[in-house]
Amino acid sequence: MSTKAIVWIVVILLVILGVWYVWSMQNGGQPAPYQAPAVSQETSAQSGSQQTAISNGDSNADLNADLNSIDSQTQSANSDSASVDQSFNDQPVQQTE
């Protein structure tokens, strides 16, 4: 690699670092505050099931209730997935001129 190419690479890296420095100083040097994304608790209209909250207990009954809740949510997701898969099996429509 020639000296000229190395000089260009160094110049480009310095320009990139300069742009990054100026951009980071626009926030006063402070990182942007974290904003948690909004979480939607909606379920599919086709499944008709409601999501149940998982308990914080550690007894066998609590764990079984949690497993049943997870199973029902998984079944709901599987049925939604099957509906989406079926929609991909759309048949072509005959075009008329």
Phi, psi and omega in degrees: 000136183281162179297324181297318179294320179295319178298317179296319178297317179296318180297316180297317178297320178294322178295317179297315178297322178295317178296317179298318180297314180296317180297319181289332180282346177294335177269015181071021180080359181263142176292153179295143180293144180284131176240117180293137178291150178289135181251126180265134180254022183278149176248170181294145178290332181288322184288324178070006181262153177257146175284138178254147180286143177274132183283166180261004182285167180234014177280167180299320180296318179295318180295320178295320177297320178296317179296320177296320179296316180295319178299316181294322178292322178294318178298320178297317179295322179295319180291323176296320179296320178296322178295319179293316178301320180295325181292336178283346180270030182295141180272145180293148180260134178292124182271136176247151180261000000 
